[in-house]
Amino acid sequence: MNKEAQRLTVTEAARNFSDLVNRVYYRGESAILTRNGIPVAYLTPPAPLTRPAGELARDWAALPHLDPADAKRFAEELAETRRTLPPAEERWE
Protein backbone atom coordinates (compact mmCIF):
# COMPACT_ATOMS: atom_id res chain seq x y z
CA MET A 1 0.00 0.00 0.00
CA ASN A 2 1.06 3.56 -0.61
CA LYS A 3 2.44 5.19 2.59
CA GLU A 4 0.93 8.47 1.40
CA ALA A 5 -2.62 7.05 1.52
CA GLN A 6 -5.04 8.83 3.81
CA ARG A 7 -6.72 6.67 6.45
CA LEU A 8 -10.49 7.13 6.84
CA THR A 9 -13.17 5.21 8.65
CA VAL A 10 -15.81 3.68 6.44
CA THR A 11 -18.31 6.09 8.02
CA GLU A 12 -16.15 9.12 7.14
CA ALA A 13 -15.74 7.82 3.60
CA ALA A 14 -19.51 7.32 3.25
CA ARG A 15 -20.27 10.83 4.50
CA ASN A 16 -17.75 12.38 2.08
CA PHE A 17 -17.88 9.83 -0.72
CA SER A 18 -18.17 12.27 -3.63
CA ASP A 19 -15.24 14.32 -2.34
CA LEU A 20 -13.21 11.17 -1.74
CA VAL A 21 -13.81 9.89 -5.27
CA ASN A 22 -12.94 13.31 -6.70
CA ARG A 23 -9.63 13.38 -4.79
CA VAL A 24 -8.77 9.91 -6.06
CA TYR A 25 -9.75 10.72 -9.63
CA TYR A 26 -8.51 14.29 -10.05
CA ARG A 27 -5.57 14.39 -7.64
CA GLY A 28 -4.46 10.75 -7.89
CA GLU A 29 -4.72 10.33 -4.10
CA SER A 30 -5.31 7.00 -2.39
CA ALA A 31 -7.23 6.15 0.76
CA ILE A 32 -7.28 3.27 3.21
CA LEU A 33 -10.77 2.67 4.59
CA THR A 34 -10.95 1.23 8.08
CA ARG A 35 -13.59 -0.34 10.29
CA ASN A 36 -12.83 -0.57 14.00
CA GLY A 37 -9.26 0.43 13.16
CA ILE A 38 -8.78 -2.49 10.75
CA PRO A 39 -8.13 -1.74 7.06
CA VAL A 40 -11.01 -3.13 4.98
CA ALA A 41 -10.52 -1.43 1.60
CA TYR A 42 -7.97 0.46 -0.42
CA LEU A 43 -9.22 3.12 -2.83
CA THR A 44 -6.72 4.09 -5.50
CA PRO A 45 -6.79 5.49 -9.05
CA PRO A 46 -6.98 2.83 -11.76
CA ALA A 47 -4.02 1.98 -13.93
CA PRO A 48 -4.03 3.87 -17.25
CA LEU A 49 -6.35 2.29 -19.80
CA THR A 50 -4.40 3.40 -22.85
CA ARG A 51 -1.66 1.36 -24.46
CA PRO A 52 0.69 2.11 -27.34
CA ALA A 53 -0.56 0.82 -30.71
CA GLY A 54 2.55 -1.31 -31.19
CA GLU A 55 1.85 -3.10 -27.93
CA LEU A 56 -1.76 -3.75 -28.94
CA ALA A 57 -0.65 -5.09 -32.34
CA ARG A 58 1.87 -7.42 -30.69
CA ASP A 59 -0.71 -8.72 -28.21
CA TRP A 60 -3.34 -9.15 -30.94
CA ALA A 61 -0.94 -11.23 -33.02
CA ALA A 62 -0.27 -13.49 -30.02
CA LEU A 63 -3.97 -14.29 -29.47
CA PRO A 64 -5.33 -17.60 -30.74
CA HIS A 65 -6.93 -17.43 -34.17
CA LEU A 66 -9.54 -19.55 -35.90
CA ASP A 67 -8.22 -21.98 -38.46
CA PRO A 68 -9.54 -21.34 -42.01
CA ALA A 69 -12.27 -24.00 -41.78
CA ASP A 70 -13.58 -22.63 -38.46
CA ALA A 71 -13.43 -19.07 -39.79
CA LYS A 72 -15.47 -20.10 -42.84
CA ARG A 73 -18.10 -21.84 -40.66
CA PHE A 74 -18.27 -18.81 -38.39
CA ALA A 75 -18.79 -16.47 -41.37
CA GLU A 76 -21.55 -18.74 -42.71
CA GLU A 77 -23.29 -18.90 -39.31
CA LEU A 78 -23.04 -15.12 -38.97
CA ALA A 79 -24.53 -14.59 -42.44
CA GLU A 80 -27.39 -17.02 -41.65
CA THR A 81 -28.10 -15.27 -38.37
CA ARG A 82 -28.22 -11.91 -40.13
CA ARG A 83 -30.69 -13.29 -42.68
CA THR A 84 -33.05 -14.42 -39.89
CA LEU A 85 -33.06 -11.09 -38.04
CA PRO A 86 -35.88 -8.62 -38.66
CA PRO A 87 -34.89 -5.38 -40.39
CA ALA A 88 -33.52 -2.69 -38.10
CA GLU A 89 -35.98 0.01 -37.08
CA GLU A 90 -35.16 3.59 -38.00
CA ARG A 91 -35.24 5.53 -34.73
CA TRP A 92 -33.55 8.76 -35.81
CA GLU A 93 -36.17 10.22 -38.10
Backbone hydrogen bonds, N-H to C=O, Kabsch-Sander energy under -0.5 kcal/mol:
donor,donor_aa,acceptor,acceptor_aa,energy
5,A,2,N,-1.6
6,Q,30,S,-2.1
8,L,32,I,-2.8
10,V,34,T,-2.3
13,A,9,T,-2.5
14,A,10,V,-2.5
15,R,11,T,-2.3
16,N,12,E,-1.5
17,F,14,A,-1.0
20,L,16,N,-2.7
21,V,17,F,-2.9
22,N,18,S,-2.3
23,R,19,D,-2.3
24,V,20,L,-2.1
25,Y,21,V,-2.9
26,Y,22,N,-3.1
27,R,22,N,-0.7
27,R,23,R,-1.1
28,G,24,V,-0.7
29,E,23,R,-1.8
31,A,43,L,-2.5
32,I,6,Q,-3.3
33,L,31,A,-0.6
33,L,41,A,-2.7
34,T,8,L,-2.9
35,R,38,I,-2.4
38,I,35,R,-1.8
40,V,33,L,-3.3
41,A,33,L,-1.5
43,L,31,A,-3.1
44,T,42,Y,-0.6
55,E,52,P,-0.5
56,L,52,P,-1.9
57,A,53,A,-2.7
58,R,54,G,-2.1
59,D,55,E,-2.5
60,W,56,L,-2.8
61,A,57,A,-2.2
62,A,58,R,-1.2
63,L,59,D,-0.6
63,L,60,W,-1.2
71,A,67,D,-2.6
72,K,68,P,-2.2
73,R,69,A,-2.3
74,F,70,D,-2.6
75,A,71,A,-2.4
76,E,72,K,-2.3
77,E,73,R,-2.7
78,L,74,F,-2.5
79,A,75,A,-2.4
80,E,76,E,-2.4
81,T,77,E,-2.4
82,R,78,L,-2.3
83,R,79,A,-1.9
84,T,80,E,-1.4
85,L,81,T,-0.9
85,L,82,R,-0.5
91,R,89,E,-0.7
